[in-house]
Amino acid sequence: MMSVHPRITIESDKRDGKPCIRGMRITVNDVLGWLAHGMTEEEILEEHPGLEKEDFAAVYAFAADVADTAYGGR
């Protein structure tokens, strides 16, 4: 079972219901993709001033829960 992530929101009318950061149109997957392509947290924050440093911990925790759930954890 996934834990609660107050900084991650899911709204059916926003980004096709994908998990977003604090109601913005930036998805968890957007952030993970930017990181996977080599951007640093600092670079992402500069390009997306609506994001906050604490959002990264929420993205990592959410992704970890999704991966754990997908592979039979918890």
C-alpha angles and dihedrals in degrees: 000000000000119000123233117273109191093189092054117077131185117201120172092217095050123076090339092296095302117151109270136188112261095327094306123127091251110106130210086244092054090056094044090048093052090050092047089054091056105265115142123228088250093054091049091050090051093051094042108037092179090070121088130209090247091060091073093062089051091050092050093046092047092048091048091051092048092049092046093049093046092056099045101267127148 
